[in-house]
Amino acid sequence: MDSTRVTEHPTSHERRQSGAGRPAAPADPRGALLRTSEPPSQLPGPGALPVQARTGDAPRGSGAPKPRGKRGKSGGQVSADAGMSASSGTNVPPASSGPGSEHSQPSATEPDTHRPRPAPEGIPIQPDAEKGRAARPAGGKERRSGQGGPQGGPMPMRRDGDRLRFVGAATRRIARGIDLDEIVMGLCRATVPTFSDAILVYLRDPLPVGDERPTGPLVLRLRRTDRIPEERDTESGFLPALRPEPSELSALTAELCEVRPGGALAEVLRGVRPVFADAPAARAALPELLGDDLPVPSGQRAILAPLRGRRRVIGAALFLRRPERLAFEADDLLVAAQLATHSALGIDKAVLYGREAYIADELQRTMLPETLPRPTGVRLASRYLPAAETARVGGDWYDAIPLPGSRVALVVGDVMGHSMTSAAIMGQLRTTAQTLAGLDLPPQEVLHHLDEQAQRLGTDRMATCLYAVYDPVSHRITIANAGHPPPVLLHLGGRAEVLRVPPGAPIGVGGVDFEAVELDAPAGATLLLYTDGLVESRLRDVWTGIEQLREKLAAVAALTGPDHPPPLEALCDEVLDMLGPGDRDDDIALLAARFDGIAPSDVAYWFLEPEDAAPGRARRLARRALARWGMEDMTDSVELLVSEVVTNAVRYASRPVTLRLLRTDVLRCEVGDDVPQLPRLRQARATDEGGRGLFLVNRLARRWGATRLSTGKVVWFELNRN
């Protein structure tokens, strides 16, 4: 050995060793990760840093032979790890700084090259990451596994600290997911390519929810796969060569796998612990899981990890590595177990959350009307928006209820809160409002009974409500308010005004009176009913929001011109567009009503005395009205049905009977009397003299019905216009 190559400098951060002339132990393959304990100020400058050496590498620019490490009594070479503490993992300085030592100073003949930063272990090395480094000798072996190192592939995790950092980062990524797909995708993205080259995740089909006991056989469905994309990864690998189409890993494996009771796969899943592919149990379980067409990985290049939730096994994850990469080690089983545990618990919680969200969504959907009615003289449109995706239930509701006399009740309300309880109370109040509307009570009486119902439900059941009744014949609307924001009326000319409605007290306060106001509802006008979530937020007060809503309606109406009102559906969408990013603090219910009305020329109205001649007079009046409207072809059917209904009314009535004909898209006939009992359709016997009037109405009319009023009832029927 040329001793002139070893030079000691006074400024070296290494202390002089007595055996300086002896050959130094070979540098650790991870020498770039070893750090000295001396302060940085004592280190030599950048120009004095040596080139990183690896085991078996010769110093750059030197033809000297490679230094050999010290040999023990058995003749084996002493590893550089002997200078590391087995318990704490701290780095101990080498015993000498001979040629090839990591901390020796370069000679004058060596080039002044800066030592490159090593790539973190367990993270894929970029294609150009090894440029400028000394190449690993052919046939070089890894220190711990004794196998060939990766050639440009992901570096293995060879230290406990690396594994802990990886597990921490992976579990954080898995925990970020809320729904099932996000959690499974987080597991795949966290493990490929850092921990494995490919992963297959199987889940039970169907997944049990909570404490539900699954019925039927255990079936695993391939939920997601992920792999490192490469043109050739299977020349001698764990997967068959990819076909041109399809190119997904899932196309090469069985999508469904029925776990046989008592089989090898069932035993592995029951054991819960991850196993290598070369384990006796896994050798028989993998063909059952993957299918017979896919070759089973050999050796320790695959880990089968069962996914166990809170109650039972819910799936399995298969981690795979390519042949050119280091095989899994025993410590990797612990990593796979941690990943499987966190993923399974996250999947369990995601399934529970999905079930709760489904129940809440179904509850909210059933509480609101599926479709709006199509009453005569008015067109309707509605919208509902939850406060957020994570809180899809609330207490806001809307409704449109057809009333006798071609009228319609428009209702919008808001129960305090966004919980399931608020939705349940909302459903009770909506049902109560529908029942009260069927009694044809005035709007203020409806609110009074709703207030009583809210007090029966509890002392803290508070809600706001607005109840309006529109009459298309008189073109009037009657409104009563219980602490709700006032409606906005958009006129045909484009002018939008906030209706002056008495505010009233919220429902549930008790002991208060409600006042109703009657206003004009001209044809072509649009009434907008809404909840406070549309106009109130943390960024603006309610009256500022109402003014912005009025301006928005006027601006939308200006786009269509003064003679054409904006379409209802587009109008609702434009209204919701006024919401900003910080304006979604509450759920929103929106109901828009376009007043078309019924022209006076399309209405015929008479009073008939309750006498025997009333049916004959009703037939004559109906015949004249049909002749005036040019509908003589319907005379026979209308006369027959009008005669039957009027005859039944005058038989029991004590006050004048009303007869009204309405010509819209259909012909509607309404007969009212002061008797509250509703007629019932029944099958008349052969010997009965009566009881066939409603049978004829049921057979000839398009629709018919009877509605109880506060002063009696109304029987109506409709006929299609020819």
C-alpha positions, 0 to 999 in steps of 0.5 A: 500500500502506498502510505503517502496516500494517507495524510492527516490534517490538523483541521480534520474532525477525526481524532488521530487513531493509533492504527492509522496505518492499518487498512480501514473497514469498508464504508457502509453502503449507507455511508451517505446517511452516516453523520458525525457528532461534531458541530458543523463549524469544524467540518472541512469546506465543500472543496474538501468533501470526499466522494461517497464511497461504497463497498467495493468501490475504488477511489475516483481517479486512483489506480490503487487497489481496493482496501479490504476490511479487517478480518476476524478469527473466522476469516470473515470480513468485518462489516462497517455496521460494527461501528453502529450501536445495536440498541440506539442506532447511533453512528460511531466514528470508524476506527481508522481513516485509511485509504477509502475511509469515508472521513479521510481527506482526498489527496492532491491527485483526487478530483475535487468533487462534491459528495451528492445527496443520497436518495431517501430509502424507500422512495423511488429513485429518479432515472438520473439520480445515480449519475455521478455515483460509483456504480455498484459492482456486478454481483454485489450483495445487500448487507442484510438480505444478501440479495442483489440490489435494485437496478434503478428501482425503488430502494427498500426500507432497511431501517426501523426509522424508515419504516416508522416514517413510512407507516406514519405518512401512509396512515395519515394519508389513509385517514384523510379519506371520508368515503370508502373509495377515498380510503382504498385509494389512499392505501394504494397511493401510499404503498405503491411504489414506496412499499410495493410495486403493485397492490390488490384490495379485495372487500366483502360483497356486500360490506356489513354495516356496524353490528349487522351479521352478514348472511350467505357465503363470504364473497370478496370483490376486487375493489381497486388495483394499483401498480407501477406502470412499466412497459416490461415488468413480467419477463420473469416476474410475478404477473403474466405479460400484459395484453394490449387491451385491457391494460389494467391489473384488475383484468388479469385477476378474478373479480369475485372470489367466494371463500370456501368455509374451511379452505386455505383462504378462510384460514388465512383470513381467520388468522388476521396476521399478514403472511408471505406468499411462501408460507404454507397457508398462503401457497394454497390461499393465493390461487383461491384468491387470484384465480387459477389463470394467474401464477402465484408469486414465489418466495417473499415477494408477496404479502397477503394481509387480511383486513379486519374491522371492528367486528369481523374480517372485511377483506384482504390486501395483496402487496407484490414486488418485482423480482429485480427488487429486494424481497420483503423482510420479516419487519415488512409484515409489521408494516403490512399489518399496520396498513391493513389495520388502519385501512380496515378501521377506516373502511368500517367507519366509512361504511357507517358514515355512508349508511347514516348519510343515506338514511339522512338523505332518504329522510330528507327526500321523503319529507319533501314533495317528490313532484309538485302538483299542476293546479289550474292557473299556476305553474310551480318550480322548487329547489332545495340545497343542504347546508353542506355535503356532510350535513344533508338534513335540515328543517327547511321544507316547501309544499304546494297543496291543491285546494277546492275551487281550483285554489292552491296553498303555497307553504314554506317553513324552516325548523331550527337546526340541521339534525335528524331531529329537525328533519323529523319535526319538519316532517310532522309540521308538514303533515299537519299543514297538509291536514289543515289545508284539506279542511280549507281553513284560513291561513291564519288558522292554519298557523295557529294550529301549527303553533299548537302542534309545535308546543305539543312536540316540545317546549323548544320546537321552534320554526318559522312558516309562511302560508299563502292561498292563491285563487286563480279565478279572483286573482288574489292571494291571502298570506299569513306569516309566522316569523318568516322572511317576506316573499318577493313578487316579480311583476310582468313588467320586470318590477320586483317588490318585497310584499308587506306581510305582518311578520308575526311570531315564530311557531312554537312560541304560543299565545300569539295571534296571526294576521292574514293579508289579502293582496293582488296576484296579477296574471304573469306575476311570479311569487318567490317563497324562500327560507332565510338560508338564501338571504342571510349568512355570516357575511350579510344580514337578512335585509341586505340579502333580501334587497340583493334578491330583489335586485337579482330578480329584476335583473333576470326579468330585464333579460327577457323583456317586459312582455315575457316573464323569465322561465321558472326553472331558469329563474330558480337557478339564477337566484341560487347563483347569487350565493357566494362562497361564504353564503352557505351557512344554512340549508335553502328551500325555494318555491316559485309560483307563476300566476297564470290565473283563469280569465273571467270569460272562461268561468261560468258560476251560478247559484241553485236553490235546493229544490227538485227543479235544480237538476234540470236548470243545471243542465240548461245552464251547462248547455248554454255555457258549452255553446258559448265556448264552442264545446257542443260535442261535450254537451251530452256527457256534461249534462249527464254528470252535472245532473247526477252531482246536483241531484245528490247535492240538493237532496240533503242541502238546506242552502243554495247550491253552487255550480261552476264551470272552468274552461282551461286545458280541461273542462272542470265542474264544481258543485258545492253545498253546505253538507259536510259528509263526503259522498262515497263510491259504492256498488249499487245492487240490482234492486236499488233505485239510486246509488249509481250517480257516482258510478257514472261519474267515475266511469265517464270523468277524467278525474273526480273528487270531493273536498270538505270545506269549513262551510260544507263540501265541494264535489268536482270532476274533470273532462278532457276537451275534445 
